Amino acid sequence: MQQQKNSQNDPKSDMNRRRHSRTHDFLFKFLVGLNVVGWCVFLAALIVFHYARPEFISGVQEFWGVTGRQQWLSSLSIYLVILLSICVLISVIVLILKRQRNRRENDYYGINGYVLMFTAVSSLVILYFQLNP
C-alpha cells in the first residue's frame, strides 16, 4: 500500500513514453540539438567552401584579362574536410541514437539526419576527386 502511495506522488513514475509527447523526452531534445549543431557545422563548411574554391572567371573577365585563382586554397581545404567529417560523425551518432530510441513502427525516421549524412559524404567524395586530380 505504501509503495502504491509513493508512486502516485512521484511524477516520474507515471511518465510513460506512449502517453506523453516526445518533447518531454531528454533524448529527443538531445537529438534535436545535435541535429541543429550538425546543420550549423555544415553551414560553416559551406562558408569555408566559398572561400577555398577556385575563383570563377567569366568570359567578360577573361576578355578583359582579369586573372583569378585557378586552384583550391590548401589551408582552407583542410578545414573544409574537417568540417565535413564532423558533419558525417554527428549524423552517424544521431542515426545510431535514433535507431535505439525508435522501436515502434509509427516512430519517425528523422529524414534530416540522412540528408545531412548523404550531403556531407557526397561532398567529401567530390572534394577528394577535385583536390586529387
C-alpha positions in Angstrom: 0.0 0.0 0.0 2.8 2.4 0.9 4.6 1.7 -2.4 1.5 2.4 -4.4 1.0 5.7 -2.4 4.6 6.8 -3.1 4.3 6.0 -6.8 1.2 8.3 -7.0 3.2 11.2 -5.6 6.2 10.7 -7.9 5.5 12.3 -11.3 8.4 10.5 -13.0 6.9 7.1 -12.2 3.8 8.0 -14.2 5.9 9.1 -17.2 5.1 6.7 -19.9 6.5 7.4 -23.4 3.4 6.1 -25.0 1.1 8.6 -23.3 3.3 11.7 -23.3 4.7 13.7 -26.2 8.3 13.4 -27.4 9.0 17.0 -26.4 9.3 15.9 -22.8 11.9 13.2 -23.5 15.5 14.2 -22.8 16.9 12.0 -25.5 14.6 13.6 -28.1 15.7 17.1 -27.1 19.3 16.0 -27.2 18.9 14.5 -30.7 17.2 17.7 -32.0 20.0 19.8 -30.5 22.7 17.5 -32.1 20.9 17.8 -35.4 20.9 21.6 -35.2 24.6 21.5 -34.3 25.3 19.3 -37.3 23.5 21.6 -39.7 25.3 24.6 -38.2 28.7 22.8 -38.8 27.5 22.1 -42.4 26.7 25.8 -42.9 30.2 26.7 -41.6 31.6 24.2 -44.2 29.6 25.9 -46.9 31.2 29.3 -45.9 34.7 27.7 -45.9 33.9 26.2 -49.3 33.1 29.6 -50.7 36.5 31.0 -49.8 38.5 27.8 -50.6 37.3 27.0 -54.1 38.9 28.4 -57.2 37.6 31.7 -58.4 35.1 31.7 -61.3 36.3 33.7 -64.2 33.5 34.7 -66.6 34.0 35.2 -70.3 34.0 39.0 -69.9 36.6 38.9 -67.2 38.8 36.6 -69.4 38.3 39.0 -72.4 39.5 41.9 -70.2 42.5 40.0 -68.9 41.3 39.7 -65.3 43.2 36.9 -63.6 41.9 34.8 -60.8 43.0 31.9 -58.6 42.7 28.6 -60.5 43.4 26.1 -57.7 41.9 25.3 -54.3 43.4 27.1 -51.2 45.1 24.2 -49.3 44.9 25.9 -45.9 41.1 26.3 -46.2 40.6 22.9 -47.9 41.9 21.2 -44.8 39.3 23.0 -42.7 36.6 22.1 -45.2 37.4 18.4 -45.0 37.5 18.5 -41.2 34.1 20.3 -41.0 32.5 17.8 -43.4 33.9 14.9 -41.5 32.4 16.3 -38.3 29.1 16.5 -40.1 29.3 12.9 -41.0 30.3 11.9 -37.5 27.4 13.9 -35.9 24.9 12.5 -38.4 26.0 8.9 -37.7 25.8 9.4 -34.0 22.2 10.9 -34.4 21.2 8.0 -36.6 22.5 5.4 -34.2 20.8 7.0 -31.2 17.6 7.5 -33.1 17.6 3.8 -34.1 18.0 2.8 -30.4 15.1 5.1 -29.4 12.6 4.4 -32.2 11.4 0.8 -31.9 7.8 1.1 -32.8 6.5 1.2 -36.4 4.8 4.6 -36.0 8.0 6.4 -34.8 9.5 9.0 -37.1 12.7 8.2 -39.1 14.2 11.7 -39.0 15.0 12.3 -42.6 17.2 15.3 -42.0 19.9 13.1 -40.4 20.0 11.0 -43.6 20.1 14.1 -45.7 23.0 15.6 -43.7 25.0 12.4 -43.9 24.4 11.9 -47.6 25.2 15.5 -48.4 28.4 15.5 -46.3 29.6 12.2 -47.6 29.0 13.1 -51.3 30.7 16.5 -50.7 33.7 14.7 -49.3 33.8 12.3 -52.3 33.6 15.1 -54.8 36.1 17.2 -52.9 38.5 14.2 -52.9 38.4 14.0 -56.6 38.7 17.8 -57.0 41.8 18.0 -54.8 43.5 14.9 -56.1 43.3 15.0 -59.9 
